[in-house]
Amino acid sequence: MARSSVTLYATSQTARVESTRMPQSVAGATAGRVVGLHLRLGQPVRPGDLMVELDSTLERAELEKKRQERASLGVRRQAILLQIAAEEDKGLSRAHVNDLSVAQTKVRADRSRANAEVKEKLSEIAQNLRDEQLSTAQEALSAENQAVSAKLEVADDELETRRLQALERYERRADLAKQGELQKELAFLDAQAQVLEAEIEAAKKRLQLFEVRAPVAGRIAGVSEIRQGDVVAEGQVFAKVLPLGKVQVVAEFFPSTSTGRIAPGQPARVRLDGFPWTRFGTLEAEVTQVASEPSDGLNRVELRFNGDTLGIPLQHGLTGHVDVLVGTATPWQLLLDTLGARVREPAVAADSSQSSRSE
């Protein structure tokens, strides 16, 4: 019997199953009146799932107004583009007509110039005949008059050509000025459209503040006492979402039974409340972390599950007991430990009594 050994365990009655990821609070980013609740305990959620709706009537109306203004700008912009195209087409047509008119006056001027040359020669002939007294002075004067008239017609046709060319340049500049004004107006509309786009994006982001959505995939682990129609403040917490992930066991031990005795890697067994070990058995676990400093007089120990879960749905919040294997001892060693503890107790009491007498 002295050679047999007994397995020693450090036991915690305050064990709890926790997620390895901390629950995340779902809070509102703005104040408002609740118009929609999509929450229930245990509800699975995905990132972006709508959980709470706040009244956003005014914000939606403002967004719709901005969109209508953008549509109106689009119509005005299209009208200006059509007007610019029409002005360009009109300018090309008028330029073509002016080119034909200039060409016509040039032809007429060339004909007048040829006619003037003929008249000039006839005038010279008439003058020579008069000098030789072969024709009258009246005939010579008439020929000279016709030559002068022909020269005036040439000058008139050349002047008309220059007038048409100057008119074409003027109208072309007027067209460019008109098109420049239209381009300026178009640029102004485009600038307004950019401002509206920025305002619309800002309004969309503002609207998103009135929709509270799930931040991560997981399960709703807690719900606040909020009802539809309630007015909530900015930062109001509506629920807590437990992210998807592995679970672990967290147990608390008295330093006297755990400090220096429990270390990572040691095996343990877990019994969960609500799942009697006589029916479900005990779960195997292993120590992963041990706190170096006590908190509220207890040491925190974290363990992970090993092996089969025995059909138990492990989830955050389950409570139970944990036994960590801390060593072995023979019955004789256990007896000596018990006697040693009893011997120390009277010694401590005697020391306390002697201290009291001294005082």
Order of alpha helices (4+ residues) and beta strands (2+ residues): beta-beta-beta-beta-beta-alpha-alpha-beta-beta-beta-beta-beta-alpha-beta-alpha-beta-beta-beta-alpha
